[in-house]
């Protein structure tokens, strides 16, 4: 395949994409089973690195046909790759023990040579209290408390000073998370679904990745417009808070480049499914039906069509224009071969016209 998008002069409002990534659910179906799904996930990361992608992300979901524990997976995938960064998008902090997560994150990051990027969220997710246990505060407050503890732990802060006997260490010992990865905190992002969470990320001094579901948008505001507004709020808050330029912002997007008539028809069908079923679209065989989409939530559009049509749509989307990095959201039910084709078609057609250069 040698379909190449024409050279485009980028507008001044469009930021050249310095990095290109992808987001996979590392899903499995009832026929092949979870072991095959995990192996396919590793093969996908290997293929993406060969194509020059700078980042690969995996979604965490409990009690379903998706990856539930991303850090062991990243430790394994990191042994089969050399350059691509590996990250979660996202880990909901409501159900994480912050110290155990910090220990696992530090261990994983050191094993893969400092390539871990964690995106965490503090959304009001309380779906699994019956399993993980209830808390005295509301879900969002608890998630923020755990997030703060986690950030302190990976930063190497003292978590406790032993004040007496019987505490597992000599009196006066300062307890910190080990093993400690000194630069890991600089690679933490907030998974953002609203302007408020984007501002929170800037205030905490962590990066930002904007997802495929948003809420709290203004009446009549498109997904891309609200996304661009949230990104600008993140950058302006960062400059006001820290007095430095903010880190790069990543945006997850469904970009399906149809290089044949058959693929364009397939991707149009997925777009229709996503617009009518929302977050229930593209479920692997045996996966749970998701809970209802929150009232007022917006789901991201699917950019599909011929290479020229996709390029035009991407260039004219305010959210994608404002981002530094685009993360290709892969349909969960697509198999390994389909996903590799999506990754390949994007880098061979549209990506070069966005100012992107593949990793060496």
C-alpha positions in Angstrom: 0.0 0.0 0.0 1.4 3.4 -1.0 -1.5 5.7 -0.4 0.0 9.0 0.8 -1.9 12.1 1.8 -0.9 15.3 0.0 1.4 17.8 1.6 -0.6 20.3 3.7 0.3 23.7 5.1 -0.7 23.6 8.7 -2.7 26.6 10.0 -1.2 28.7 12.8 -3.9 27.2 15.2 -2.9 23.7 14.5 -0.1 22.3 16.6 2.2 19.9 14.8 1.9 16.4 16.4 5.2 15.7 18.0 4.1 12.3 19.1 1.6 9.6 18.0 0.2 6.9 20.2 -2.6 4.4 20.4 -5.0 3.2 23.1 -6.0 -0.5 23.3 -8.3 -2.3 25.7 -6.2 -5.5 25.5 -9.5 -7.2 25.1 -10.3 -10.9 24.8 -13.3 -12.9 23.7 -14.9 -16.1 24.9 -13.6 -18.1 22.0 -9.9 -17.4 22.2 -9.7 -16.6 25.9 -7.7 -14.2 28.0 -4.2 -15.7 27.5 -4.5 -15.1 23.7 -5.8 -11.6 24.3 -2.8 -10.7 26.4 -0.4 -12.2 23.9 -2.1 -10.3 21.1 -1.7 -7.1 23.2 2.1 -7.6 23.4 2.2 -8.2 19.6 0.3 -5.0 19.1 2.8 -2.9 21.1 5.7 -4.6 19.2 4.0 -3.7 15.8 3.4 -0.1 16.9 7.0 0.4 17.9 8.1 -0.9 14.5 5.8 1.6 12.8 7.4 4.5 14.8 4.7 5.2 17.4 6.0 7.0 20.4 3.4 5.8 22.9 1.1 2.9 23.6 -1.7 3.0 26.2 -4.0 0.4 27.7 -7.3 0.9 29.4 -8.1 -0.6 32.8 -11.5 -2.2 33.4 -12.4 -4.5 36.3 -14.5 -7.7 36.0 -14.8 -7.7 32.2 -13.1 -8.9 29.1 -10.4 -6.3 29.2 -7.1 -5.6 31.0 -7.8 -5.3 34.7 -4.2 -5.1 36.0 -2.1 -3.0 33.5 1.2 -2.9 35.4 2.2 -6.5 35.0 1.2 -6.3 31.4 3.5 -3.3 30.9 6.3 -5.0 32.6 5.9 -7.9 30.2 5.4 -5.7 27.1 8.5 -3.7 28.1 10.6 -6.8 27.7 9.6 -7.1 24.1 10.0 -3.4 23.2 12.8 -0.9 23.5 11.6 2.7 22.9 7.9 3.1 23.0 6.4 4.4 26.2 3.8 2.3 27.9 0.9 3.9 29.8 -2.5 3.4 31.4 -5.4 5.4 30.2 -6.8 5.5 32.7 -6.5 4.0 36.2 -9.4 5.1 38.4 -8.0 6.0 41.8 -11.1 5.3 43.7 -10.3 1.6 43.8 -6.5 1.7 44.1 -4.4 1.3 47.2 -2.1 4.3 46.6 1.0 2.8 48.3 0.7 -0.6 46.6 0.1 1.1 43.3 3.2 3.3 43.8 5.3 0.2 44.6 4.1 -1.6 41.5 4.6 1.5 39.3 8.1 2.1 40.5 9.0 -1.6 40.0 7.5 -1.6 36.5 9.2 1.7 35.5 12.6 0.4 36.5 12.1 -2.9 34.7 11.2 -1.2 31.4 13.9 1.5 31.6 11.8 4.6 32.6 9.2 4.3 29.9 6.1 4.1 32.1 3.4 6.8 31.7 0.4 6.5 34.1 -2.8 8.3 33.5 -5.0 8.3 36.5 -8.5 9.6 37.1 -10.6 10.9 40.0 -14.0 10.6 38.5 -17.0 9.8 40.6 -16.9 6.1 39.9 -18.5 4.1 42.6 -19.8 1.1 40.6 -17.9 -1.6 42.5 -18.3 -0.5 46.2 -19.9 -3.9 46.9 -16.6 -5.6 45.9 -13.9 -3.1 47.0 -15.8 -1.7 50.0 -17.5 1.6 50.8 -15.9 4.7 52.2 -17.1 7.4 54.5 -16.8 10.2 51.9 -18.1 10.4 48.4 -16.3 8.6 45.5 -14.6 11.7 44.0 -13.3 13.0 47.3 -11.9 9.5 48.1 -10.3 9.3 44.7 -8.6 12.6 45.1 -7.3 11.6 48.6 -5.8 8.5 47.1 -4.4 10.4 44.2 -2.6 12.8 46.5 -1.2 9.9 48.6 0.0 8.1 45.4 1.7 11.2 44.0 3.5 11.7 47.3 4.6 8.1 47.4 6.1 8.0 43.9 7.8 11.4 44.5 9.8 9.7 47.3 8.3 11.6 50.2 8.4 10.2 53.7 5.2 8.4 54.3 5.7 7.6 58.0 8.4 8.1 60.6 8.6 5.1 63.0 7.8 6.5 66.5 8.1 3.3 68.7 8.6 -0.4 68.8 6.6 -3.0 66.9 6.2 -1.0 63.7 8.4 -3.1 61.4 11.4 -0.9 61.4 13.8 0.8 64.0 12.5 3.9 65.8 13.1 7.0 63.8 13.2 5.2 60.5 11.7 7.2 57.6 9.5 5.0 55.5 9.4 5.7 51.7 8.2 3.6 48.8 10.9 1.3 47.3 12.1 0.6 44.7 11.9 4.3 43.9 12.0 5.5 40.3 13.2 9.2 40.5 11.6 10.5 37.4 8.3 8.6 37.4 6.3 11.5 38.8 7.1 13.6 35.8 5.4 11.0 33.7 2.0 11.0 35.5 -1.0 12.4 33.7 -4.6 13.2 34.6 -7.2 11.5 32.5 -9.6 14.3 31.8 -13.3 14.3 31.0 -14.0 17.9 32.0 -12.6 21.3 32.3 -12.4 21.0 36.0 -10.2 17.9 35.9 -7.9 19.6 33.4 -7.4 22.5 35.8 -6.9 20.1 38.6 -4.1 18.4 36.7 -2.3 21.7 36.1 -2.6 22.6 39.8 -1.1 19.3 40.8 1.8 19.7 38.3 0.9 16.5 36.3 0.3 16.1 32.6 -3.0 15.8 30.8 -4.6 13.3 28.5 -8.1 14.0 27.2 -10.3 11.0 26.7 -13.2 10.0 24.5 -16.1 10.9 26.9 -16.7 14.4 28.3 -19.2 16.1 30.5 -20.1 19.6 31.7 -19.9 21.1 28.2 -21.8 24.2 27.4 -25.1 24.0 25.5 -24.4 23.7 21.8 -20.7 23.2 22.3 -19.2 20.5 20.2 -16.9 17.8 21.6 -13.8 19.3 19.9 -14.6 22.8 21.1 -15.0 21.8 24.7 -11.8 19.7 24.4 -9.9 22.7 23.1 -11.3 24.9 25.9 -10.2 22.4 28.5 -6.7 22.1 27.0 -6.3 25.9 27.1 -7.5 26.0 30.7 -4.9 23.4 31.6 -2.1 25.4 29.9 -3.0 28.7 31.3 -3.4 27.3 34.8 -0.1 25.6 34.5 1.7 28.8 33.5 0.0 30.8 36.4 0.8 28.1 39.0 4.3 27.0 38.0 5.7 29.8 35.9 6.9 27.4 33.2 5.6 26.1 29.9 3.2 23.1 30.4 4.1 19.6 29.3 2.6 18.1 26.1 -1.1 17.3 26.0 -2.4 14.1 24.6 -5.8 13.6 23.1 -7.4 10.2 22.4 -9.4 10.0 19.2 -11.1 7.5 16.9 -9.4 8.0 13.6 -10.1 5.2 11.1 -8.5 5.8 7.7 -10.3 3.8 5.0 -7.8 3.0 2.2 -10.3 0.8 0.4 -14.0 0.9 -0.2 -14.5 -2.2 1.9 -12.7 -0.5 4.9 -14.6 2.7 4.5 -17.9 0.7 4.7 -16.6 -1.1 7.8 -15.6 2.0 9.5 -18.8 3.8 8.7 -20.7 0.9 10.3 -18.6 1.3 13.4 -19.3 5.1 13.5 -23.0 4.4 13.3 -22.7 1.8 16.1 -20.8 4.3 18.3 -23.2 7.1 17.7 -26.3 4.9 18.5 -24.8 2.7 21.2 -22.3 5.1 22.7 -19.9 3.4 25.1 -21.6 0.0 24.4 -20.2 -0.1 20.9 -17.7 -2.7 19.8 -17.8 -5.2 22.6 -15.8 -8.4 22.4 -17.8 -11.7 22.6 -18.7 -12.3 26.3 -18.1 -8.7 27.5 -20.5 -7.2 30.0 -23.0 -4.7 28.8 -21.8 -1.3 30.2 -23.9 0.8 32.6 -25.9 3.6 31.0 -23.9 6.6 29.8 -24.0 9.4 32.3 -26.7 12.0 31.5 -25.2 15.0 29.7 -22.1 13.1 28.6 -20.7 13.6 25.1 -18.9 10.9 23.3 -16.1 11.7 20.8 -16.7 11.6 17.1 -15.3 9.0 14.8 -13.1 10.4 12.0 -13.5 8.1 9.1 -13.5 8.0 5.3 -10.8 8.3 2.7 -7.3 9.5 3.7 -8.1 13.0 2.3 -11.5 13.1 4.1 -10.0 12.0 7.4 -7.1 14.5 7.1 -9.5 17.4 6.5 -11.7 16.4 9.4 -8.7 16.1 11.8 -7.2 19.4 10.7 -10.5 21.1 11.3 -11.3 19.7 14.8 -10.5 22.2 17.5 -9.5 19.6 20.1 -7.1 17.7 17.9 -5.7 21.0 16.6 -4.9 22.0 20.2 -3.2 18.7 21.2 0.5 18.0 21.0 0.0 14.2 20.8 -2.8 12.2 19.2 -3.6 8.8 20.7 -5.5 6.5 18.3 -8.4 4.9 20.1 -8.7 1.3 18.7 -12.2 -0.3 18.7 -12.3 -2.9 21.5 -13.7 -5.7 19.4 -11.2 -5.3 16.5 -8.7 -8.1 16.4 -4.9 -7.9 16.2 -4.7 -7.9 12.4 -7.3 -5.2 12.2 -5.6 -3.0 14.8 -2.2 -3.3 13.1 -3.8 -2.3 9.9 -5.4 0.8 11.5 -2.0 1.7 13.0 -0.3 1.2 9.6 -2.8 3.1 7.5 -2.7 6.1 9.8 1.1 6.5 9.7 1.3 5.9 6.0 -1.4 8.4 5.0 -2.6 11.0 7.4 0.1 11.3 10.2 2.9 12.7 8.0 0.6 15.7 7.1 0.1 16.5 10.8 3.8 17.3 11.3 4.5 13.9 12.8 7.9 12.2 12.4 8.1 8.5 13.4 10.4 7.4 16.2 13.8 6.2 15.0 
